[in-house]
Amino acid sequence: MAEQQTCGKGLADNAVVPAALAGVAGRLAGNLEMHMRALDRDDPAAAREHEVYERVARSLRSAAADLQAASTEMTGARELPMGRHDMAAITTPDVLDAFERYVGAEDELHALLGARRVAHEQMLAAMREAVG
């Protein structure tokens, strides 16, 4: 017999999304921080770049922490008992539209990451060659 799907299980199953976004945001922050080490802050342009990278990295780390916290909360909801639902309230065009927009956003993210992959692989190859 199939296990009954509940909102808690659905929430827990979807926890992978904010967890993955947290990983990307945190690692992007880490890359910015590594780049900052190369900046000569005696140069005004490099000093400004350093300030921008520092603010962006801080924001990304904060976003990553919030996303990870949401993922943890979602995962912890797995055993949440199924509550009574007003099915008329969740079978409306605006609810359908909200879910379609969510799925569309996932599609856009997938396409964006796929398009960036080639350029990133080329950059990785150049970096590996430079590092030796």
N, CA and C atoms as a LAMMPS dump frame, in Angstrom:
ITEM: TIMESTEP
0
ITEM: NUMBER OF ATOMS
396
ITEM: BOX BOUNDS ff ff ff
-5.0000000000000000e+02 5.0000000000000000e+02
-5.0000000000000000e+02 5.0000000000000000e+02
-5.0000000000000000e+02 5.0000000000000000e+02
ITEM: ATOMS id mol type element x y z
1 1 1 N 0.835 -1.18 0
2 1 2 C 0 0 0
3 1 3 C 0.88 1.243 0
4 2 1 N 0.545 2.206 -0.85
5 2 2 C 1.328 3.431 -0.967
6 2 3 C 1.14 4.305 0.27
7 3 1 N 2.22 4.939 0.662
8 3 2 C 2.179 5.828 1.811
9 3 3 C 1.396 7.088 1.44
10 4 1 N 0.555 7.571 2.353
11 4 2 C -0.256 8.753 2.087
12 4 3 C 0.636 9.984 1.987
13 5 1 N 0.438 10.749 0.924
14 5 2 C 1.155 12.009 0.769
15 5 3 C 0.498 13.054 1.668
16 6 1 N 1.31 13.787 2.384
17 6 2 C 0.803 14.865 3.232
18 6 3 C 1.536 16.146 2.861
19 7 1 N 1.018 17.261 3.323
20 7 2 C 1.68 18.538 3.071
21 7 3 C 3.061 18.574 3.731
22 8 1 N 3.163 17.965 4.916
23 8 2 C 4.458 17.912 5.593
24 8 3 C 5.485 17.141 4.784
25 9 1 N 5.057 16.006 4.22
26 9 2 C 5.978 15.226 3.38
27 9 3 C 6.341 16.001 2.122
28 10 1 N 5.364 16.694 1.547
29 10 2 C 5.643 17.515 0.368
30 10 3 C 6.615 18.634 0.678
31 11 1 N 6.419 19.26 1.832
32 11 2 C 7.323 20.326 2.248
33 11 3 C 8.734 19.774 2.429
34 12 1 N 8.832 18.644 3.096
35 12 2 C 10.139 18.025 3.316
36 12 3 C 10.794 17.62 1.998
37 13 1 N 10.007 17.078 1.084
38 13 2 C 10.551 16.681 -0.213
39 13 3 C 11.09 17.874 -0.998
40 14 1 N 10.485 19.038 -0.806
41 14 2 C 10.912 20.239 -1.518
42 14 3 C 12.033 20.984 -0.823
43 15 1 N 12.475 20.504 0.328
44 15 2 C 13.554 21.163 1.072
45 15 3 C 14.863 21.169 0.292
46 16 1 N 14.99 20.298 -0.681
47 16 2 C 16.216 20.246 -1.479
48 16 3 C 16.426 21.524 -2.274
49 17 1 N 15.342 22.214 -2.609
50 17 2 C 15.466 23.425 -3.427
51 17 3 C 16.168 24.541 -2.657
52 18 1 N 15.654 24.964 -1.493
53 18 2 C 16.405 26.002 -0.782
54 18 3 C 17.782 25.536 -0.326
55 19 1 N 17.944 24.245 -0.042
56 19 2 C 19.27 23.751 0.346
57 19 3 C 20.258 23.911 -0.809
58 20 1 N 19.84 23.584 -2.009
59 20 2 C 20.715 23.729 -3.177
60 20 3 C 21.011 25.196 -3.459
61 21 1 N 20.003 26.047 -3.346
62 21 2 C 20.218 27.482 -3.545
63 21 3 C 21.164 28.032 -2.491
64 22 1 N 21.05 27.549 -1.254
65 22 2 C 21.961 27.96 -0.188
66 22 3 C 23.391 27.572 -0.536
67 23 1 N 23.56 26.356 -1.056
68 23 2 C 24.894 25.913 -1.446
69 23 3 C 25.495 26.781 -2.532
70 24 1 N 24.706 27.125 -3.533
71 24 2 C 25.197 27.974 -4.626
72 24 3 C 25.536 29.366 -4.099
73 25 1 N 24.644 29.951 -3.3
74 25 2 C 24.887 31.299 -2.773
75 25 3 C 26.13 31.329 -1.887
76 26 1 N 26.272 30.341 -1.028
77 26 2 C 27.432 30.29 -0.144
78 26 3 C 28.734 30.107 -0.905
79 27 1 N 28.703 29.27 -1.918
80 27 2 C 29.93 29.031 -2.691
81 27 3 C 30.274 30.208 -3.597
82 28 1 N 29.249 30.908 -4.089
83 28 2 C 29.514 32.132 -4.84
84 28 3 C 30.168 33.162 -3.927
85 29 1 N 29.673 33.281 -2.705
86 29 2 C 30.299 34.184 -1.73
87 29 3 C 31.755 33.789 -1.501
88 30 1 N 32.006 32.503 -1.371
89 30 2 C 33.374 32.033 -1.179
90 30 3 C 34.281 32.39 -2.343
91 31 1 N 33.764 32.292 -3.549
92 31 2 C 34.558 32.66 -4.72
93 31 3 C 34.854 34.153 -4.739
94 32 1 N 33.88 34.958 -4.363
95 32 2 C 34.121 36.404 -4.296
96 32 3 C 35.181 36.716 -3.249
97 33 1 N 35.124 36.043 -2.112
98 33 2 C 36.103 36.261 -1.057
99 33 3 C 37.505 35.861 -1.508
100 34 1 N 37.622 34.787 -2.265
101 34 2 C 38.933 34.392 -2.797
102 34 3 C 39.447 35.455 -3.767
103 35 1 N 38.567 35.981 -4.605
104 35 2 C 38.95 37.01 -5.563
105 35 3 C 39.442 38.27 -4.841
106 36 1 N 38.822 38.584 -3.718
107 36 2 C 39.188 39.781 -2.964
108 36 3 C 40.647 39.759 -2.526
109 37 1 N 41.189 38.572 -2.322
110 37 2 C 42.591 38.464 -1.883
111 37 3 C 43.557 39.024 -2.926
112 38 1 N 43.147 39.028 -4.187
113 38 2 C 44.028 39.485 -5.255
114 38 3 C 43.982 40.995 -5.453
115 39 1 N 43.085 41.679 -4.789
116 39 2 C 42.891 43.108 -5.021
117 39 3 C 43.863 43.947 -4.208
118 40 1 N 44.545 44.86 -4.884
119 40 2 C 45.473 45.804 -4.25
120 40 3 C 44.657 47.012 -3.804
121 41 1 N 44.366 47.068 -2.522
122 41 2 C 43.488 48.126 -2.027
123 41 3 C 44.149 49.501 -2.001
124 42 1 N 45.434 49.585 -2.369
125 42 2 C 46.073 50.888 -2.543
126 42 3 C 45.616 51.529 -3.854
127 43 1 N 45.11 50.699 -4.764
128 43 2 C 44.558 51.199 -6.024
129 43 3 C 43.084 51.545 -5.79
130 44 1 N 42.666 52.779 -6.076
131 44 2 C 41.279 53.179 -5.792
132 44 3 C 40.228 52.291 -6.47
133 45 1 N 40.469 51.883 -7.697
134 45 2 C 39.499 51.025 -8.39
135 45 3 C 39.418 49.657 -7.722
136 46 1 N 40.558 49.11 -7.338
137 46 2 C 40.575 47.809 -6.672
138 46 3 C 39.952 47.912 -5.282
139 47 1 N 40.179 49.026 -4.601
140 47 2 C 39.588 49.217 -3.276
141 47 3 C 38.067 49.264 -3.383
142 48 1 N 37.568 49.941 -4.413
143 48 2 C 36.108 49.991 -4.612
144 48 3 C 35.568 48.608 -4.948
145 49 1 N 36.284 47.897 -5.813
146 49 2 C 35.872 46.534 -6.157
147 49 3 C 35.822 45.663 -4.9
148 50 1 N 36.822 45.791 -4.05
149 50 2 C 36.88 45.027 -2.805
150 50 3 C 35.658 45.317 -1.942
151 51 1 N 35.299 46.588 -1.812
152 51 2 C 34.134 46.974 -1.004
153 51 3 C 32.849 46.358 -1.551
154 52 1 N 32.693 46.402 -2.869
155 52 2 C 31.491 45.836 -3.494
156 52 3 C 31.452 44.326 -3.28
157 53 1 N 32.568 43.66 -3.546
158 53 2 C 32.616 42.205 -3.374
159 53 3 C 32.328 41.813 -1.926
160 54 1 N 32.86 42.608 -0.991
161 54 2 C 32.645 42.315 0.423
162 54 3 C 31.162 42.422 0.784
163 55 1 N 30.495 43.472 0.305
164 55 2 C 29.059 43.631 0.583
165 55 3 C 28.252 42.509 -0.063
166 56 1 N 28.576 42.187 -1.306
167 56 2 C 27.847 41.128 -2.01
168 56 3 C 28.062 39.785 -1.32
169 57 1 N 29.289 39.489 -0.946
170 57 2 C 29.58 38.214 -0.27
171 57 3 C 28.819 38.13 1.049
172 58 1 N 28.775 39.228 1.796
173 58 2 C 28.036 39.238 3.055
174 58 3 C 26.545 38.982 2.811
175 59 1 N 25.984 39.62 1.801
176 59 2 C 24.572 39.413 1.468
177 59 3 C 24.31 37.97 1.042
178 60 1 N 25.213 37.431 0.235
179 60 2 C 25.053 36.046 -0.206
180 60 3 C 25.136 35.076 0.962
181 61 1 N 26.047 35.311 1.888
182 61 2 C 26.163 34.429 3.062
183 61 3 C 24.888 34.508 3.912
184 62 1 N 24.338 35.705 4.052
185 62 2 C 23.099 35.87 4.807
186 62 3 C 21.947 35.143 4.107
187 63 1 N 21.865 35.312 2.799
188 63 2 C 20.817 34.618 2.036
189 63 3 C 20.991 33.112 2.144
190 64 1 N 22.226 32.646 2.07
191 64 2 C 22.492 31.205 2.177
192 64 3 C 22.053 30.683 3.541
193 65 1 N 22.33 31.439 4.594
194 65 2 C 21.928 31.014 5.941
195 65 3 C 20.404 30.96 6.047
196 66 1 N 19.721 31.957 5.497
197 66 2 C 18.255 31.963 5.526
198 66 3 C 17.677 30.804 4.725
199 67 1 N 18.251 30.549 3.558
200 67 2 C 17.775 29.432 2.733
201 67 3 C 18.009 28.098 3.429
202 68 1 N 19.153 27.949 4.061
203 68 2 C 19.437 26.704 4.776
204 68 3 C 18.492 26.532 5.954
205 69 1 N 18.195 27.632 6.651
206 69 2 C 17.247 27.562 7.765
207 69 3 C 15.864 27.144 7.267
208 70 1 N 15.442 27.679 6.125
209 70 2 C 14.153 27.291 5.558
210 70 3 C 14.161 25.816 5.186
211 71 1 N 15.251 25.349 4.6
212 71 2 C 15.362 23.942 4.228
213 71 3 C 15.277 23.031 5.453
214 72 1 N 15.961 23.431 6.507
215 72 2 C 15.937 22.643 7.741
216 72 3 C 14.524 22.592 8.313
217 73 1 N 13.846 23.723 8.32
218 73 2 C 12.463 23.78 8.804
219 73 3 C 11.553 22.896 7.956
220 74 1 N 11.746 22.955 6.659
221 74 2 C 10.938 22.146 5.747
222 74 3 C 11.173 20.658 5.976
223 75 1 N 12.431 20.287 6.126
224 75 2 C 12.767 18.884 6.367
225 75 3 C 12.129 18.393 7.662
226 76 1 N 12.131 19.247 8.674
227 76 2 C 11.554 18.888 9.957
228 76 3 C 10.042 18.756 9.942
229 77 1 N 9.411 19.191 8.863
230 77 2 C 7.946 19.135 8.768
231 77 3 C 7.441 17.798 8.236
232 78 1 N 8.34 16.869 7.943
233 78 2 C 7.947 15.596 7.316
234 78 3 C 6.818 14.889 8.079
235 79 1 N 6.886 14.885 9.396
236 79 2 C 5.885 14.168 10.198
237 79 3 C 4.705 15.052 10.604
238 80 1 N 4.637 16.235 10.057
239 80 2 C 3.533 17.135 10.357
240 80 3 C 2.217 16.447 10.007
241 81 1 N 1.292 16.385 10.957
242 81 2 C 0.028 15.703 10.644
243 81 3 C -0.761 16.493 9.599
244 82 1 N -1.503 15.764 8.795
245 82 2 C -2.305 16.388 7.749
246 82 3 C -3.487 17.104 8.394
247 83 1 N -3.558 18.381 8.158
248 83 2 C -4.656 19.171 8.682
249 83 3 C -5.805 19.235 7.683
250 84 1 N -6.936 19.692 8.162
251 84 2 C -8.11 19.847 7.305
252 84 3 C -7.843 20.984 6.311
253 85 1 N -8.207 20.763 5.058
254 85 2 C -8.021 21.742 3.99
255 85 3 C -9.369 22.097 3.375
256 86 1 N -9.52 23.345 3.005
257 86 2 C -10.671 23.794 2.214
258 86 3 C -10.265 23.633 0.752
259 87 1 N -10.679 22.532 0.146
260 87 2 C -10.251 22.222 -1.218
261 87 3 C -10.687 23.288 -2.216
262 88 1 N -11.794 23.967 -1.95
263 88 2 C -12.228 25.034 -2.848
264 88 3 C -11.227 26.191 -2.841
265 89 1 N -10.562 26.393 -1.71
266 89 2 C -9.6 27.489 -1.594
267 89 3 C -8.284 27.196 -2.307
268 90 1 N -7.979 25.909 -2.526
269 90 2 C -6.707 25.588 -3.186
270 90 3 C -6.899 25.024 -4.584
271 91 1 N -8.11 25.039 -5.081
272 91 2 C -8.368 24.613 -6.463
273 91 3 C -8.961 25.797 -7.22
274 92 1 N -8.172 26.884 -7.24
275 92 2 C -8.596 28.112 -7.899
276 92 3 C -7.559 28.511 -8.945
277 93 1 N -7.949 29.323 -9.906
278 93 2 C -6.993 29.745 -10.943
279 93 3 C -5.749 30.437 -10.385
280 94 1 N -5.882 31.224 -9.312
281 94 2 C -4.7 31.908 -8.788
282 94 3 C -3.723 30.949 -8.125
283 95 1 N -4.23 29.87 -7.539
284 95 2 C -3.353 28.852 -6.961
285 95 3 C -2.624 28.109 -8.077
286 96 1 N -3.355 27.76 -9.122
287 96 2 C -2.738 27.124 -10.289
288 96 3 C -1.677 28.038 -10.884
289 97 1 N -2.009 29.325 -11.019
290 97 2 C -1.065 30.292 -11.58
291 97 3 C 0.202 30.389 -10.73
292 98 1 N 0.046 30.418 -9.414
293 98 2 C 1.21 30.488 -8.524
294 98 3 C 2.119 29.28 -8.711
295 99 1 N 1.526 28.087 -8.836
296 99 2 C 2.358 26.897 -9.018
297 99 3 C 2.988 26.879 -10.407
298 100 1 N 2.256 27.323 -11.411
299 100 2 C 2.834 27.409 -12.762
300 100 3 C 4.008 28.383 -12.789
301 101 1 N 3.887 29.497 -12.088
302 101 2 C 4.987 30.459 -12.026
303 101 3 C 6.193 29.864 -11.3
304 102 1 N 5.95 29.082 -10.253
305 102 2 C 7.042 28.416 -9.542
306 102 3 C 7.763 27.437 -10.462
307 103 1 N 7.009 26.609 -11.158
308 103 2 C 7.609 25.639 -12.08
309 103 3 C 8.356 26.383 -13.182
310 104 1 N 7.794 27.481 -13.652
311 104 2 C 8.47 28.293 -14.666
312 104 3 C 9.781 28.865 -14.156
313 105 1 N 9.797 29.301 -12.904
314 105 2 C 11.031 29.819 -12.309
315 105 3 C 12.088 28.728 -12.215
316 106 1 N 11.663 27.508 -11.874
317 106 2 C 12.609 26.379 -11.869
318 106 3 C 13.173 26.149 -13.262
319 107 1 N 12.302 26.211 -14.279
320 107 2 C 12.756 26.04 -15.662
321 107 3 C 13.758 27.121 -16.053
322 108 1 N 13.471 28.361 -15.668
323 108 2 C 14.38 29.467 -15.983
324 108 3 C 15.724 29.283 -15.296
325 109 1 N 15.713 28.851 -14.047
326 109 2 C 16.96 28.605 -13.317
327 109 3 C 17.756 27.486 -13.978
328 110 1 N 17.068 26.425 -14.363
329 110 2 C 17.727 25.306 -15.04
330 110 3 C 18.384 25.787 -16.334
331 111 1 N 17.675 26.572 -17.121
332 111 2 C 18.222 27.079 -18.386
333 111 3 C 19.409 28.008 -18.132
334 112 1 N 19.287 28.866 -17.134
335 112 2 C 20.371 29.792 -16.804
336 112 3 C 21.632 29.038 -16.418
337 113 1 N 21.493 28.069 -15.537
338 113 2 C 22.659 27.306 -15.095
339 113 3 C 23.266 26.506 -16.241
340 114 1 N 22.424 25.95 -17.091
341 114 2 C 22.929 25.207 -18.247
342 114 3 C 23.711 26.107 -19.199
343 115 1 N 23.199 27.308 -19.436
344 115 2 C 23.874 28.234 -20.348
345 115 3 C 25.211 28.707 -19.781
346 116 1 N 25.293 28.874 -18.487
347 116 2 C 26.522 29.34 -17.856
348 116 3 C 27.567 28.23 -17.73
349 117 1 N 27.135 27 -17.841
350 117 2 C 28.017 25.857 -17.614
351 117 3 C 29.201 25.839 -18.585
352 118 1 N 28.974 26.106 -19.852
353 118 2 C 30.045 26.067 -20.85
354 118 3 C 31.123 27.095 -20.514
355 119 1 N 30.709 28.32 -20.219
356 119 2 C 31.683 29.364 -19.889
357 119 3 C 32.445 29.015 -18.61
358 120 1 N 31.755 28.45 -17.645
359 120 2 C 32.423 28.082 -16.396
360 120 3 C 33.409 26.939 -16.603
361 121 1 N 33.066 25.984 -17.444
362 121 2 C 33.998 24.883 -17.74
363 121 3 C 35.25 25.422 -18.421
364 122 1 N 35.078 26.397 -19.327
365 122 2 C 36.236 27.002 -19.991
366 122 3 C 37.106 27.744 -18.99
367 123 1 N 36.475 28.463 -18.059
368 123 2 C 37.232 29.182 -17.041
369 123 3 C 37.95 28.21 -16.117
370 124 1 N 37.283 27.121 -15.756
371 124 2 C 37.936 26.112 -14.919
372 124 3 C 39.155 25.52 -15.617
373 125 1 N 39.026 25.234 -16.903
374 125 2 C 40.155 24.665 -17.649
375 125 3 C 41.327 25.635 -17.652
376 126 1 N 41.047 26.915 -17.874
377 126 2 C 42.121 27.919 -17.877
378 126 3 C 42.751 28.046 -16.497
379 127 1 N 41.935 28.006 -15.452
380 127 2 C 42.454 28.113 -14.096
381 127 3 C 43.3 26.891 -13.75
382 128 1 N 42.845 25.696 -14.145
383 128 2 C 43.618 24.481 -13.87
384 128 3 C 44.965 24.526 -14.562
385 129 1 N 44.975 25.044 -15.788
386 129 2 C 46.244 25.155 -16.518
387 129 3 C 47.173 26.152 -15.823
388 130 1 N 46.63 27.267 -15.359
389 130 2 C 47.44 28.268 -14.694
390 130 3 C 47.982 27.775 -13.354
391 131 1 N 47.173 26.988 -12.639
392 131 2 C 47.592 26.471 -11.338
393 131 3 C 48.628 25.36 -11.527
394 132 1 N 48.45 24.604 -12.599
395 132 2 C 49.422 23.552 -12.887
396 132 3 C 48.987 22.215 -12.534
